[in-house]
């Protein structure tokens, strides 16, 4: 059985597209889109944004309207950091004499084994 969520975009129900038109003749409405949840597949991740918004436009409108309220739930007062080894920079040269550099950055494994 398929599960669906309604798009969380605050203006989703206002966009004039045919797939949003619902109702019988004389009492038509524009309705928020449904988003199918593909829970039967291994790649399904309930935390991913595409499960809750029908488009990136609806997602952007959601953040514009509710982003400040969401940030107030868990404010960040300090930066996060990840320990790394000293980066190594390597010089490379193409067959045409063009020189470019690559930098390798490796995280320090801090897990207890």
C-alpha positions as CSV (number, residue, x, y, z in Angstrom):
1,X,0.0,0.0,0.0
2,X,1.3,3.4,-0.9
3,X,1.6,6.2,1.6
4,X,1.2,9.9,0.7
5,X,2.1,13.2,2.4
6,X,0.7,16.6,1.5
7,X,3.1,19.2,0.2
8,X,4.2,21.4,3.0
9,X,4.6,24.5,0.8
10,X,2.5,27.3,2.3
11,X,1.4,28.5,-1.2
12,X,1.2,25.1,-3.0
13,X,-2.6,25.3,-3.1
14,X,-2.5,28.7,-4.9
15,X,-0.6,27.7,-8.1
16,X,-2.8,27.4,-11.2
17,X,-1.9,24.0,-12.6
18,X,-4.2,21.3,-13.9
19,X,-3.0,18.7,-11.5
20,X,-4.2,20.9,-8.6
21,X,-7.8,21.4,-9.8
22,X,-10.3,19.3,-7.8
23,X,-14.0,19.3,-7.3
24,X,-17.2,19.0,-9.3
25,X,-18.5,21.4,-11.8
26,X,-19.4,24.7,-10.1
27,X,-17.4,24.1,-7.0
28,X,-13.8,23.7,-8.2
29,X,-10.8,24.3,-5.9
30,X,-7.0,24.3,-6.3
31,X,-5.6,21.7,-3.9
32,X,-2.2,21.1,-2.4
33,X,-0.3,18.3,-4.2
34,X,0.2,14.8,-2.7
35,X,3.7,13.4,-2.6
36,X,4.0,9.6,-2.9
37,X,6.3,7.9,-0.3
38,X,8.3,5.1,-1.9
39,X,8.8,3.3,1.4
40,X,9.2,-0.1,-0.3
41,X,12.5,0.9,-1.9
42,X,15.9,0.6,-0.1
43,X,16.9,4.2,-1.1
44,X,13.9,5.7,0.7
45,X,15.0,8.1,3.5
46,X,12.2,9.6,5.5
47,X,14.4,12.6,6.4
48,X,14.9,13.7,2.8
49,X,13.2,16.9,1.8
50,X,11.8,15.6,-1.4
51,X,9.3,13.5,0.7
52,X,7.6,16.7,2.0
53,X,7.7,19.2,-0.9
54,X,6.4,18.8,-4.4
55,X,9.0,21.2,-5.8
56,X,12.1,23.2,-4.8
57,X,9.9,26.3,-5.1
58,X,7.5,25.0,-2.4
59,X,10.5,24.1,-0.3
60,X,12.0,27.6,-0.6
61,X,8.7,29.2,0.3
62,X,8.4,27.0,3.4
63,X,11.9,28.1,4.5
64,X,11.1,31.7,3.8
65,X,8.0,31.6,5.9
66,X,9.0,29.2,8.7
67,X,12.8,29.2,8.7
68,X,13.2,31.6,11.6
69,X,10.8,29.6,13.8
70,X,12.7,26.4,13.0
71,X,16.1,27.9,13.8
72,X,14.7,29.0,17.2
73,X,14.0,25.4,18.1
74,X,17.8,24.5,18.1
75,X,19.8,27.7,17.8
76,X,23.5,27.3,17.0
77,X,25.7,29.6,19.2
78,X,29.0,28.0,18.4
79,X,30.5,26.7,15.1
80,X,30.9,22.9,14.6
81,X,34.3,21.5,13.8
82,X,35.7,18.3,12.4
83,X,39.3,17.3,13.2
84,X,41.5,16.8,10.1
85,X,45.1,15.9,9.3
86,X,47.3,18.6,7.9
87,X,46.2,19.0,4.3
88,X,48.7,17.9,1.6
89,X,49.1,20.0,-1.6
90,X,50.3,18.3,-4.8
91,X,51.5,20.1,-7.9
92,X,50.5,18.5,-11.2
93,X,51.3,19.4,-14.8
94,X,49.3,18.5,-17.9
95,X,50.9,17.4,-21.2
96,X,50.3,20.9,-22.5
97,X,52.3,22.6,-19.7
98,X,49.3,23.7,-17.6
99,X,50.0,23.6,-13.9
100,X,47.3,22.8,-11.3
101,X,47.3,21.9,-7.7
102,X,45.2,19.4,-5.7
103,X,44.7,19.4,-2.0
104,X,43.9,16.3,-0.1
105,X,42.0,16.7,3.2
106,X,41.5,13.7,5.4
107,X,39.4,13.5,8.6
108,X,40.9,12.2,11.8
109,X,39.2,9.1,13.0
110,X,38.0,9.8,16.5
111,X,35.8,6.8,16.9
112,X,36.5,4.4,19.8
113,X,37.3,1.0,18.5
